[in-house]
Amino acid sequence: AGSLLGQELSDLGFNLVFAPSLDVIDGTDSISMAIAGISSFGGDPFWVGELGRAFVEGLHQGSEGKLAVIARHFPGLGGADRPIDEEVSTVQKSLEQLKQIELAPFMSVTGAAQPESRVDGLMVSNIRFQGFQGNIRATTRPVGFDSTALEQLISVEPILTWRNEGGLTVSDSLGSNAVRRSFDPTNAGFDAVNVARSAFLAGNDLLYLDNFKATADPDSFSSIVRTIGFFLQKYQEDQIFAQAVDNAVLRILTVKSRLYPEFTLDEVLPSAEGLSSIGSNKEVGFNTARDSVTLLAPSK
């Protein structure tokens, strides 16, 4: 399935995919299971890692290495108690507990022996942890905005080695209702520039500016232009900020250079021949659905 998806996405001209989801579903919590739906490989951290690694390998092979694979939702949303796009969930788990379950699949796809089985990046989720450092009264900020928590999570091996070798971190949607309510519980206003700055300084190399419209701006385009302008000014004024930007850009260019050893138009554009086969191989999808355990009814 991964190979076919990689081939078809590449033939259509895509070079970045936010998949697979490596959340380990808490099978004892009906709410968590309903939220995850069919977007997870299951509730066993070992098998989520094995299936995830095979899927990543397929994406890379099917696209002939022309697809950057970004696994989500690091460090794992299997224990979330509410829809992640609507509110930031708080999970009561320590770092040691996360290593045993939630982090295990991400360790699998960052520490795989074969390069094709390793992800190019991790999408960082906006989830809070209570008791993260052993103190049950202490709660982190949403991880995508908490530099200390994110650094500790990435410091787990083999994720740390993967990161030091150029692994990307990608923010989740910075314009979601969950992010908006996290910065302003009344949901009365949205400061796009501050949200982007906070996400970047927390350790995200690539910022996903989805639904990214500030309250005072007429549209998302204006908010994005204004945010880029702020980053440019900050880059010129602040040496530490500039170094962080340089490090992030270097990681992004490193991934791009793996996809395209030569940055030429002919190298990037898909071939016309590949378009003729799009959607023709329905047998893989049919067999995958038939052989897997998939939620069909009732709806969540």
C-alpha positions as a Markdown table, in Angstrom:
| # | Residue | x | y | z |
|---|---|---|---|---|
| 1 | Ala | 0.0 | 0.0 | 0.0 |
| 2 | Gly | 2.8 | 2.4 | 0.8 |
| 3 | Ser | 4.6 | 1.6 | -2.4 |
| 4 | Leu | 1.5 | 2.3 | -4.5 |
| 5 | Leu | 0.8 | 5.5 | -2.6 |
| 6 | Gly | 4.4 | 6.7 | -3.0 |
| 7 | Gln | 4.3 | 5.9 | -6.8 |
| 8 | Glu | 1.0 | 7.7 | -7.4 |
| 9 | Leu | 1.9 | 10.8 | -5.3 |
| 10 | Ser | 5.2 | 11.1 | -7.0 |
| 11 | Asp | 3.6 | 10.7 | -10.5 |
| 12 | Leu | 1.2 | 13.5 | -9.6 |
| 13 | Gly | 4.2 | 15.8 | -8.7 |
| 14 | Phe | 4.0 | 15.6 | -4.8 |
| 15 | Asn | 7.3 | 15.4 | -3.0 |
| 16 | Leu | 6.1 | 15.7 | 0.7 |
| 17 | Val | 3.6 | 13.5 | 2.6 |
| 18 | Phe | 2.3 | 13.8 | 6.2 |
| 19 | Ala | 2.1 | 10.0 | 6.8 |
| 20 | Pro | 2.0 | 7.5 | 8.4 |
| 21 | Ser | 0.3 | 8.2 | 11.7 |
| 22 | Leu | 2.2 | 6.3 | 14.4 |
| 23 | Asp | -0.2 | 6.8 | 17.3 |
| 24 | Val | -0.6 | 3.8 | 19.5 |
| 25 | Ile | -4.3 | 3.6 | 20.4 |
| 26 | Asp | -5.2 | 3.1 | 24.1 |
| 27 | Gly | -7.5 | 0.1 | 23.7 |
| 28 | Thr | -9.0 | 0.6 | 27.2 |
| 29 | Asp | -10.3 | 4.0 | 26.4 |
| 30 | Ser | -13.3 | 4.2 | 24.0 |
| 31 | Ile | -12.9 | 8.0 | 23.6 |
| 32 | Ser | -9.3 | 7.6 | 22.5 |
| 33 | Met | -10.3 | 4.8 | 20.1 |
| 34 | Ala | -13.1 | 6.9 | 18.6 |
| 35 | Ile | -10.7 | 9.9 | 18.1 |
| 36 | Ala | -8.1 | 7.8 | 16.4 |
| 37 | Gly | -10.6 | 6.1 | 14.2 |
| 38 | Ile | -8.9 | 4.2 | 11.4 |
| 39 | Ser | -5.9 | 6.5 | 11.3 |
| 40 | Ser | -3.6 | 4.2 | 13.4 |
| 41 | Phe | -2.0 | 0.8 | 12.8 |
| 42 | Gly | -3.3 | -0.3 | 16.2 |
| 43 | Gly | -2.7 | -0.6 | 19.9 |
| 44 | Asp | 0.5 | -2.6 | 20.1 |
| 45 | Pro | 3.6 | -0.4 | 20.0 |
| 46 | Phe | 5.8 | -3.1 | 18.5 |
| 47 | Trp | 3.4 | -3.8 | 15.6 |
| 48 | Val | 2.6 | -0.1 | 15.0 |
| 49 | Gly | 6.4 | 0.3 | 14.6 |
| 50 | Glu | 6.8 | -2.6 | 12.3 |
| 51 | Leu | 3.8 | -1.7 | 10.1 |
| 52 | Gly | 4.9 | 2.0 | 10.1 |
| 53 | Arg | 8.4 | 1.1 | 9.1 |
| 54 | Ala | 7.2 | -1.1 | 6.2 |
| 55 | Phe | 4.8 | 1.7 | 5.1 |
| 56 | Val | 7.7 | 4.3 | 5.1 |
| 57 | Glu | 9.9 | 1.9 | 3.1 |
| 58 | Gly | 7.1 | 1.5 | 0.6 |
| 59 | Leu | 6.5 | 5.2 | 0.2 |
| 60 | His | 10.2 | 5.7 | -0.5 |
| 61 | Gln | 10.5 | 2.8 | -2.9 |
| 62 | Gly | 7.3 | 3.6 | -4.8 |
| 63 | Ser | 8.4 | 7.2 | -5.3 |
| 64 | Glu | 11.9 | 6.1 | -6.3 |
| 65 | Gly | 13.2 | 8.3 | -3.5 |
| 66 | Lys | 11.3 | 11.4 | -4.6 |
| 67 | Leu | 9.1 | 11.7 | -1.6 |
| 68 | Ala | 9.9 | 13.2 | 1.8 |
| 69 | Val | 8.0 | 11.2 | 4.5 |
| 70 | Ile | 6.9 | 13.0 | 7.6 |
| 71 | Ala | 5.5 | 10.7 | 10.3 |
| 72 | Arg | 2.9 | 12.0 | 12.7 |
| 73 | His | 1.9 | 12.8 | 15.5 |
| 74 | Phe | 5.1 | 12.8 | 17.5 |
| 75 | Pro | 5.3 | 11.9 | 20.4 |
| 76 | Gly | 2.0 | 10.1 | 20.0 |
| 77 | Leu | -1.7 | 11.0 | 20.4 |
| 78 | Gly | -3.0 | 7.5 | 21.2 |
| 79 | Gly | -4.0 | 8.7 | 24.7 |
| 80 | Ala | -5.7 | 11.9 | 23.6 |
| 81 | Asp | -9.1 | 12.5 | 25.3 |
| 82 | Arg | -10.5 | 15.0 | 22.8 |
| 83 | Pro | -10.2 | 15.8 | 19.0 |
| 84 | Ile | -6.7 | 17.2 | 18.4 |
| 85 | Asp | -7.9 | 19.8 | 15.9 |
| 86 | Glu | -10.4 | 21.3 | 18.4 |
| 87 | Glu | -8.6 | 21.3 | 21.7 |
| 88 | Val | -5.2 | 20.6 | 23.2 |
| 89 | Ser | -5.4 | 17.3 | 25.1 |
| 90 | Thr | -3.6 | 16.6 | 28.3 |
| 91 | Val | -2.1 | 13.1 | 28.9 |
| 92 | Gln | -0.9 | 12.0 | 32.3 |
| 93 | Lys | 2.3 | 10.1 | 31.4 |
| 94 | Ser | 6.0 | 10.5 | 32.3 |
| 95 | Leu | 8.8 | 10.4 | 29.8 |
| 96 | Glu | 9.7 | 6.8 | 30.9 |
| 97 | Gln | 6.1 | 5.7 | 30.2 |
| 98 | Leu | 6.2 | 7.4 | 26.8 |
| 99 | Lys | 9.4 | 5.5 | 25.9 |
| 100 | Gln | 7.7 | 2.2 | 26.5 |
| 101 | Ile | 4.5 | 2.8 | 24.4 |
| 102 | Glu | 4.0 | 6.1 | 22.5 |
| 103 | Leu | 7.6 | 6.8 | 21.5 |
| 104 | Ala | 8.4 | 3.2 | 20.5 |
| 105 | Pro | 7.1 | 3.4 | 16.9 |
| 106 | Phe | 8.9 | 6.7 | 16.3 |
| 107 | Met | 12.1 | 5.0 | 17.6 |
| 108 | Ser | 11.4 | 2.3 | 15.0 |
| 109 | Val | 11.2 | 4.6 | 12.0 |
| 110 | Thr | 14.1 | 6.8 | 13.0 |
| 111 | Gly | 16.5 | 4.0 | 14.0 |
| 112 | Ala | 15.8 | 1.6 | 11.1 |
| 113 | Ala | 18.9 | -0.1 | 9.7 |
| 114 | Gln | 17.8 | 0.6 | 6.1 |
| 115 | Pro | 17.8 | 4.3 | 5.0 |
| 116 | Glu | 14.6 | 3.7 | 3.0 |
| 117 | Ser | 12.8 | 2.6 | 6.2 |
| 118 | Arg | 13.7 | 5.8 | 8.0 |
| 119 | Val | 11.4 | 8.9 | 8.0 |
| 120 | Asp | 12.7 | 12.2 | 6.7 |
| 121 | Gly | 10.8 | 14.1 | 9.4 |
| 122 | Leu | 8.5 | 14.0 | 12.4 |
| 123 | Met | 5.3 | 16.1 | 12.7 |
| 124 | Val | 5.2 | 17.4 | 16.3 |
| 125 | Ser | 1.8 | 17.3 | 17.9 |
| 126 | Asn | 0.2 | 19.9 | 20.1 |
| 127 | Ile | -0.4 | 17.8 | 23.2 |
| 128 | Arg | 0.3 | 18.6 | 26.8 |
| 129 | Phe | 1.8 | 16.1 | 29.3 |
| 130 | Gln | 1.1 | 16.1 | 33.1 |
| 131 | Gly | 3.8 | 14.4 | 35.2 |
| 132 | Phe | 6.2 | 14.4 | 32.2 |
| 133 | Gln | 9.2 | 14.8 | 34.6 |
| 134 | Gly | 7.8 | 12.8 | 37.4 |
| 135 | Asn | 6.0 | 15.7 | 39.1 |
| 136 | Ile | 2.3 | 15.0 | 38.7 |
| 137 | Arg | 1.4 | 18.6 | 39.4 |
| 138 | Ala | 3.6 | 19.9 | 36.6 |
| 139 | Thr | 2.1 | 20.2 | 33.1 |
| 140 | Thr | 4.0 | 21.0 | 29.9 |
| 141 | Arg | 2.9 | 23.5 | 27.3 |
| 142 | Pro | 1.7 | 21.9 | 24.1 |
| 143 | Val | 4.8 | 20.1 | 23.0 |
| 144 | Gly | 5.0 | 21.9 | 19.6 |
| 145 | Phe | 5.5 | 25.2 | 21.6 |
| 146 | Asp | 7.6 | 23.8 | 24.5 |
| 147 | Ser | 11.3 | 23.8 | 23.7 |
| 148 | Thr | 12.3 | 22.0 | 26.9 |
| 149 | Ala | 9.8 | 19.2 | 26.5 |
| 150 | Leu | 10.5 | 18.8 | 22.8 |
| 151 | Glu | 14.2 | 18.7 | 23.4 |
| 152 | Gln | 13.8 | 16.0 | 26.0 |
| 153 | Leu | 11.6 | 13.9 | 23.7 |
| 154 | Ile | 14.1 | 14.2 | 20.8 |
| 155 | Ser | 17.0 | 13.3 | 23.1 |
| 156 | Val | 15.7 | 9.7 | 23.3 |
| 157 | Glu | 17.9 | 7.4 | 21.2 |
| 158 | Pro | 17.8 | 6.5 | 18.4 |
| 159 | Ile | 15.7 | 9.7 | 17.7 |
| 160 | Leu | 18.6 | 11.9 | 18.8 |
| 161 | Thr | 21.1 | 10.3 | 16.4 |
| 162 | Trp | 18.5 | 10.6 | 13.6 |
| 163 | Arg | 18.0 | 14.3 | 14.5 |
| 164 | Asn | 21.7 | 15.0 | 14.5 |
| 165 | Glu | 22.0 | 13.5 | 11.1 |
| 166 | Gly | 19.5 | 16.0 | 9.7 |
| 167 | Gly | 16.0 | 14.7 | 10.6 |
| 168 | Leu | 13.4 | 17.4 | 10.2 |
| 169 | Thr | 10.8 | 18.5 | 12.8 |
| 170 | Val | 7.5 | 19.9 | 11.3 |
| 171 | Ser | 4.9 | 21.7 | 13.3 |
| 172 | Asp | 1.3 | 20.6 | 13.2 |
| 173 | Ser | -1.3 | 23.0 | 11.9 |
| 174 | Leu | -0.6 | 26.4 | 13.5 |
| 175 | Gly | -4.0 | 27.7 | 12.7 |
| 176 | Ser | -6.1 | 25.0 | 14.2 |
| 177 | Asn | -8.8 | 25.7 | 16.8 |
| 178 | Ala | -6.6 | 23.8 | 19.3 |
| 179 | Val | -3.7 | 26.2 | 18.9 |
| 180 | Arg | -6.0 | 29.2 | 18.9 |
| 181 | Arg | -7.6 | 28.2 | 22.2 |
| 182 | Ser | -4.2 | 27.4 | 23.7 |
| 183 | Phe | -2.9 | 30.9 | 23.1 |
| 184 | Asp | -6.3 | 32.6 | 23.9 |
| 185 | Pro | -8.8 | 30.4 | 25.8 |
| 186 | Thr | -11.5 | 32.9 | 25.0 |
| 187 | Asn | -10.8 | 32.4 | 21.3 |
| 188 | Ala | -11.3 | 36.1 | 20.8 |
| 189 | Gly | -8.1 | 36.9 | 18.9 |
| 190 | Phe | -5.3 | 35.1 | 17.0 |
| 191 | Asp | -1.7 | 36.6 | 16.9 |
| 192 | Ala | -0.3 | 34.7 | 13.9 |
| 193 | Val | 3.2 | 36.2 | 14.2 |
| 194 | Asn | 3.6 | 35.2 | 17.9 |
| 195 | Val | 2.3 | 31.7 | 17.2 |
| 196 | Ala | 4.8 | 31.1 | 14.3 |
| 197 | Arg | 7.6 | 32.6 | 16.3 |
| 198 | Ser | 6.8 | 30.4 | 19.4 |
| 199 | Ala | 6.6 | 27.2 | 17.2 |
| 200 | Phe | 9.9 | 27.9 | 15.5 |
| 201 | Leu | 11.8 | 28.7 | 18.8 |
| 202 | Ala | 10.4 | 25.5 | 20.3 |
| 203 | Gly | 12.4 | 23.6 | 17.7 |
| 204 | Asn | 10.2 | 23.2 | 14.6 |
| 205 | Asp | 12.2 | 23.5 | 11.4 |
| 206 | Leu | 9.2 | 23.7 | 9.1 |
| 207 | Leu | 6.1 | 25.6 | 10.0 |
| 208 | Tyr | 2.7 | 24.3 | 8.7 |
| 209 | Leu | 0.7 | 27.5 | 8.2 |
| 210 | Asp | -2.8 | 26.1 | 7.7 |
| 211 | Asn | -5.8 | 28.3 | 8.3 |
| 212 | Phe | -3.3 | 30.9 | 9.3 |
| 213 | Lys | -5.3 | 34.1 | 9.5 |
| 214 | Ala | -4.6 | 36.7 | 12.2 |
| 215 | Thr | -7.6 | 38.5 | 13.7 |
| 216 | Ala | -6.5 | 41.9 | 12.4 |
| 217 | Asp | -5.6 | 40.7 | 8.9 |
| 218 | Pro | -8.1 | 40.4 | 5.9 |
| 219 | Asp | -6.9 | 37.0 | 4.8 |
| 220 | Ser | -4.3 | 34.2 | 5.4 |
| 221 | Phe | -2.0 | 35.5 | 2.7 |
| 222 | Ser | -1.6 | 38.8 | 4.5 |
| 223 | Ser | -0.8 | 37.0 | 7.8 |
| 224 | Ile | 1.8 | 34.8 | 6.1 |
| 225 | Val | 3.5 | 37.8 | 4.4 |
| 226 | Arg | 3.6 | 39.7 | 7.7 |
| 227 | Thr | 5.0 | 36.7 | 9.5 |
| 228 | Ile | 7.8 | 36.3 | 6.9 |
| 229 | Gly | 8.5 | 40.0 | 7.2 |
| 230 | Phe | 8.9 | 39.6 | 11.0 |
| 231 | Phe | 11.2 | 36.6 | 10.6 |
| 232 | Leu | 13.3 | 38.5 | 8.1 |
| 233 | Gln | 13.7 | 41.5 | 10.4 |
| 234 | Lys | 14.4 | 39.2 | 13.4 |
| 235 | Tyr | 17.0 | 37.4 | 11.3 |
| 236 | Gln | 18.9 | 40.6 | 10.6 |
| 237 | Glu | 18.8 | 41.9 | 14.2 |
| 238 | Asp | 19.2 | 38.8 | 16.3 |
| 239 | Gln | 22.3 | 36.6 | 15.8 |
| 240 | Ile | 20.9 | 33.7 | 17.9 |
| 241 | Phe | 17.7 | 33.7 | 15.9 |
| 242 | Ala | 19.6 | 33.9 | 12.7 |
| 243 | Gln | 21.6 | 30.8 | 13.7 |
| 244 | Ala | 18.5 | 28.9 | 14.5 |
| 245 | Val | 17.0 | 29.8 | 11.1 |
| 246 | Asp | 20.3 | 28.7 | 9.3 |
| 247 | Asn | 20.2 | 25.4 | 11.1 |
| 248 | Ala | 16.6 | 24.7 | 10.1 |
| 249 | Val | 17.2 | 25.8 | 6.5 |
| 250 | Leu | 20.2 | 23.5 | 6.3 |
| 251 | Arg | 18.1 | 20.5 | 7.4 |
| 252 | Ile | 15.4 | 21.4 | 4.9 |
| 253 | Leu | 18.0 | 21.7 | 2.1 |
| 254 | Thr | 19.6 | 18.4 | 3.1 |
| 255 | Val | 16.3 | 16.6 | 2.7 |
| 256 | Lys | 15.7 | 18.3 | -0.7 |
| 257 | Ser | 19.2 | 17.4 | -1.9 |
| 258 | Arg | 18.3 | 13.7 | -1.2 |
| 259 | Leu | 15.2 | 14.0 | -3.3 |
| 260 | Tyr | 16.8 | 16.0 | -6.1 |
| 261 | Pro | 20.6 | 15.6 | -6.3 |
| 262 | Glu | 20.4 | 18.3 | -9.1 |
| 263 | Phe | 18.0 | 21.3 | -8.6 |
| 264 | Thr | 16.8 | 21.5 | -12.2 |
| 265 | Leu | 13.3 | 21.8 | -13.6 |
| 266 | Asp | 13.5 | 18.5 | -15.5 |
| 267 | Glu | 14.6 | 16.7 | -12.4 |
| 268 | Val | 11.6 | 18.0 | -10.4 |
| 269 | Leu | 8.7 | 17.8 | -12.9 |
| 270 | Pro | 6.9 | 14.4 | -13.1 |
| 271 | Ser | 6.8 | 12.6 | -16.4 |
| 272 | Ala | 3.6 | 12.5 | -18.4 |
| 273 | Glu | 3.8 | 8.7 | -18.7 |
| 274 | Gly | 3.3 | 8.2 | -15.0 |
| 275 | Leu | -0.1 | 10.0 | -15.1 |
| 276 | Ser | -1.7 | 7.3 | -17.2 |
| 277 | Ser | -1.4 | 4.7 | -14.5 |
| 278 | Ile | -3.0 | 6.7 | -11.7 |
| 279 | Gly | -5.8 | 4.8 | -10.1 |
| 280 | Ser | -5.4 | 1.7 | -12.3 |
| 281 | Asn | -4.1 | -0.6 | -9.6 |
| 282 | Lys | -7.2 | -1.0 | -7.4 |
| 283 | Glu | -6.4 | -4.5 | -6.4 |
| 284 | Val | -3.9 | -3.4 | -3.7 |
| 285 | Gly | -6.5 | -1.2 | -2.0 |
| 286 | Phe | -9.1 | -3.9 | -2.2 |
| 287 | Asn | -6.8 | -6.6 | -0.7 |
| 288 | Thr | -5.5 | -4.3 | 2.0 |
| 289 | Ala | -9.1 | -3.4 | 3.1 |
| 290 | Arg | -10.1 | -7.1 | 3.0 |
| 291 | Asp | -7.1 | -8.4 | 4.9 |
| 292 | Ser | -7.1 | -5.7 | 7.6 |
| 293 | Val | -9.3 | -5.0 | 10.6 |
| 294 | Thr | -11.0 | -1.7 | 9.6 |
| 295 | Leu | -13.8 | 0.2 | 11.3 |
| 296 | Leu | -16.8 | 0.1 | 8.9 |
| 297 | Ala | -19.8 | 0.6 | 11.1 |
| 298 | Pro | -21.1 | 2.1 | 13.3 |
| 299 | Ser | -19.5 | 5.5 | 12.8 |
| 300 | Lys | -17.4 | 6.9 | 15.6 |
